[in-house]
Amino acid sequence: MIAKTVAYAPFPVWIYLNGNEWAKQQAARQEIAFRALDNGFASCEDPQALAQICHSLSAEDVRLFFERWQGALPSPLTVEDRRRGYGHALAVRQLEISDTRVFDRPGAGRAWFEQTLPDQLTLGRPDQAAVIFARRVNRCTPGRFHTKIFNRGTEAAIQIHYRASKVKQYFKEGRALRTETTVNDTRDFGVGRLLTDENWNALIDIGHQINQRLLDHQLDACACAPDATLLERVVLPSTHDGLPAPGLRFGEPRTMALLACLCSYQHLFAGLTNRSLRELIAGLIPGYGPRQMTYDLRRLRRKGFIQRIPRTQRYELTSEGRRLAVFFTKTYTRIVNPALAELDPALPSEIAIRSPLASSWRAFERAIEAKIKQAATTA
């Protein structure tokens, strides 16, 4: 923890608290053996006790730290000033909540992460997501350091922005996957800025939920194929609680745009609304309006893709809905569309010959035509 004061009006005070270092000190006091990782733990003899320590850091700990140093550091406020009620009110300027997963086989973990990066960036419409090089950038550094391409030997990270806040994910020290949500403005999530127990707990919960949703989203994208019964229930009309649930027909442009936009990263932060999802779809289907969005939200809800967040007008993706949206989008954009382009009869021969699918298809067509001629001759 670090405290910084400024001795001129309005006499601000900054407090920097590294929760990981705080947890390490607490673990050492309780004689819990651990092996440190940069801003994390590589291993620990008592994971449950360590988890309890990490979850125990509270707003009260921050206030006690501030009060202790307030009495030691010089201040323009006198005892009489404080007696009259003048003082500092602590507010949250920035809060980082991280999730670090250490792999038993670091090589396999890193391979999974590097495969996940391009996979997620090209899935659907992951708005405002970018891969960034691990390079220090300041105001004097020219250019924007966002890219979708990265080379071996360069540490890369995926970063998703939401208003003033963001979530970042990268592979740490070649062995641990770090997922880190940074809240730069608590009002992005409808939480007050003052350091109260209620605001602190709400922000901690929000950070953990965002981290977990990102991990769930990536894992669901790896294994998303549904069984035949579930696929049939989605694409055909059905009923839900006695109400009709129109089918989401695979290949229909409006359906594919709807499901592709469900894959957007911005839903990981605060869920989705009629307006937020409609704006994404309108980028793919010009003229798409509120009535169509209301109808489609009803379809998604009755088909089990989304569920309403209690006491709000927001929705969140279900685990099943996320898997199905990824499956439909991947199948349509990475299998059906490219395959149809390669099977196009107008595709030049010099291009078709370089495509195993096109070459095989044209060979099949020639064999069928030969079979038809043979049958006609025999008859």
N, C-alpha and C positions, 0 to 999 in steps of 0.2 A: 504494500500500500504506500502511496506517495501523496502528500498534501502540498499544494502550491497556493500561495496567497499573493495578492497584489495590493500594495499600500496606497492606492489612490481610488477616488470615487469611481464606481460604487463599491469598492473594496471586495471584488469577487474572490472566491476560493474554488480551486479545482481539486478534486479527489480522484486519484487513480488507484483502482483496486484490481489486482490480478488474482482472480479466484482460484486458479490452479496452484499458484505459489502458496496461497493461504491454505489450501487443502493439503499440500505437501507438509507444511509446518504442523498442521493439526495431526496428520498421520504420524509424523516423527514423535510428537508429544505422546501419542498413544502407543508408541513402540510398534507400529505396523510396518513391517518391512516391505519396501517397494523398490522398483527400478524405474528411474525417472526417464521421461521422454520430454523433449523440448515442448513446454506448455502442455504436458500430458503425462500419463503413466504408461510405461511399457508393460509392466506386470506388477502384481501385488499378491502377498500371501493371504490376505483376507479381503476379497473384492466386496463383500457385502458391507463390511465396516467402512471401507473406503467410500462406497457409494453413499452411505448415510452421512459421512463427513461432507461430501460434495453437495448433497442436497440440503445440508443444514445452514449453509451461508445465507444470511437473511438481511433485510433492510436494517434491522436493529444492530447487526455487526458493523455496518457502515456508519451508522449514527454514533455508536460508541467510539469508533476509531476517530471520527471527526471531533467529537467532544473532548477526547483525550488530547489531541494535538491542538485543539483550539485554545486550551489552557497553557500550552507550552510555546506556541508560536506568537510572535509579536503581532498585535492587532491595534488598529486605530480606535476600536471600540473600547471604551472604558467600562469599569464595573458598573458605574452609574448608568451608562448607555444601555447595558444589558438589563439592568434592573428596570429600566423604563420600557423594555420590550424590543429594543433594537437588536438585531442579530441576523443570522443567515438561515435561509430555508433551502434545504438540499433538494435538488432536482436531478433527474436522469438525463444526462446529455448524450450518452452513448452506452449501450449495453450489448455485450457479445455473449452468446450462449452456444457452446460447442459440443459436438459429439465425436469422439475419437474411437475408431475401431481398429485394433491391432490384429494383423493377420498372422496366423501360425506359419503360413508359407508366403512371405512377402512378395516373391516373384509372381505367384498366382494372383495375389491381390492387386498388384500394380497392373498386370495384364488385363484384369477385369475392368479396372478404372479407365485405362487408356482405350479400351474397346467401348466403354460406356459413353465417353465424351462425345465422339462424333455421332454415335447412335442417337443420343438424346438431342443434340443440337439440330439434327435434320428430321426429327420426328414431329409431324404436325406443324404447329406454329408456336414454338417456344419463345415467346416475345421477350426481347431484351436479355437474352442469354448469350454469353460469349465465352470463348476460351481465351485466357490471358496468360502471357508469359510471366514467369516469376522473376520480374525485374523491377528494381526500385525506380519509381517514376515520381518526379516532382514538377513544380510549375515551370521549370526551365527546360524540361524534356519535351522536345517537339513530337507531334504526331499522336495518334491514338493507338494504344497497344492492345487491341482486340483482334482476334483472328479465329478462324475455324481450322487452322492447320498448325500442327506442332510436330517437331522433329525429335528423334531420340536424343537424349542428353539434355533436353530442355524441360525444366519443371513447368507443367501446365496446371491450370486450375479452371474450374467452371464457376461462373459468377452470374447470379440472377438478381436483377434489380426490381424493387417494388417501391415506388415513390422515393422517399429518402433512405429507405432501408434496403438490405440485400442479404442474400445467402451465398456463401462461397464454399466450394469443395475442392480439396486437393489431397495429394498423397504426400504424407509427411515422413521425412527421413527414410524414404524407401520402404516403409513397412506398415504405416498406419494411415487409414483414410479419415481425414478430418472434414467434418461438415459443420459449418459455423454460420449462424445467423447473427447479423449485426443490425440492431435497432438504433437508427440515428434520430428518429422522431417518434416518440411514443404515440403521438396522435395519429400516426399511420394506422394504428390498430384500435383506436378509440380508447386509449388508456391515458390517464393524466400524467403530467411530467413530475409532480412532486414525489419525493421519496417516501412513500407510505408503504405499509405492509401489503395493503391491497394491490397497489400498483406494481410493486416489486414481484409479488407472486403471480400476478396476471402476465407480466412480461416474461418471466421465467417459463411459465407454461406455454406461452405463444412460441418462444424460441425452440423449446423441445419439440413441440408439435410440428413446426415447420421443418426442422431437421429430419424428423421421422418420416414426414410425408415425402420429402425428397428421396430418401433412401427407399421407401416403399415404392415410389413411382419408378425408380430405376430397376428394382428387383422385379416388379411386375412386368416391365418391358422386356426382361430377359426370358421369362416363361409366361407367355400370355395366351397360348392357344387354348380355346375353350373346347368342351366336349360337344358332341353332336346335338344332344338334347338342349343344352344352353344356347347354342347357336340358333337352333330352330325357334326357341322361345323369343329370341331377339328379333329375328328377321321376319317372323310371321305375326299377324295380329293375335292378341291374347287378351286376357282379362286380369285385372289386379284389384283385389278387394271388391269384386263385382263391377268394376269400371272398365271400359274398353281401353286397351293399350295398343294403338296402331303400331304396325311393324316398322322396324328400321331397316329398309331394304338395302342390302349391300350393292354398291355400285351406283346408287341413285345420287346425283351430285349434291343435293341438299343434305342428305344423310352423311355423306362422306365429309363434307365441309363441317358439319356439326360435330362429328366425332373427332376430326382432326383438331378442331379448336379446343376440344376438351383436354387435349394433351398439352396445352399451353402451361408454362411454368408459373405464370402469374396466379393461377388458382391455388398454388401451394401456400400462399401467404394468408389470404383472408377469404378463401372460398370464391364463389362466382355469383354474379347477379344477372338478372335479365339484361341489364345494360352492358356489363363488362363482357359477357359472352356474345351478345348481339353485335358489338363493335368489331369483334374478331371475325365473326361470320360474314359481316357486311364487307370486309376486305376481300372475301372470296366470292361472295354472291352479291353483286350490286343490287340495291333496292330491298334488301332483306330488312324487314321491319319488326316493330314491337309485337304485333299480333302473331306473326310467324314464330317469334321467339317464345312467346307465352305457350303456344301450342307445342313447340318442340321441348320446352322445359317439362311440360306435362307428360310428354312421351318418355323422356329420359327418366323422370321420377317413377312412372309406373313400370318401366322396364328394369328398374333397379340400378340405373347408372349413377343417380345422384340422390341425395337426401337433404331435407331442409335443416339448417342449423337452428335449434330451438330459439324462439323469441327474436328471430331476425328474418329479413327478406333475402337471406343468402343461402346458397346451397354448397355442399361439398361432395366431391366424388367418393363413391364407395370403392372398396378394394376391387370388387368384381367389375364395377363400371370402368375403373382405370384400366384393368387388364383388357376388357373388351374394346375400349376405345383405341388402345395401343395396337391390338390385334387387327382390327378393321383397317386402321390407318396404315400400318406396316404392310399388310397384305395388298391393299389397293395401290399404294404409292411405290412400293418396292418390288412387287411381283406382277400384279395385273397390268399396270400401265407400261412398265418397261417391256414386258413380254409381248403385249399387243403391238408396241412400236417395232419390235424385232420381227414379228410375224406379218407385218404390213407387206402385201404383194408389191407395192410400189417402192419398197426398199431397194436401193441399187445393189446389184450383185456383188460389187467389190466390197461393200459394207456387210452384206449378208454372209459372205463367206467367212468373215472374221467372227461371226456369232454362232456358237455351237447350237443354240436354240433355233436360229433362223435356218442354219444348214440342215439340221435334223428335220425341221418342219417341211422344208422344200423337198427333201429326199422322200419324206412320207407322202407328200402330195404327188410326186412323180410315181411312186410305187402304187398309189391308189389309182392314178390315171391309167397306168399300165394294166392293172388288174381289171379295170372297167373295160378297156379295149379288148383284153383277152377274153373276158366273159361275152362281150358282144360278138367276137369272131366265132367263139364256140357255139353260141346260140344260132 
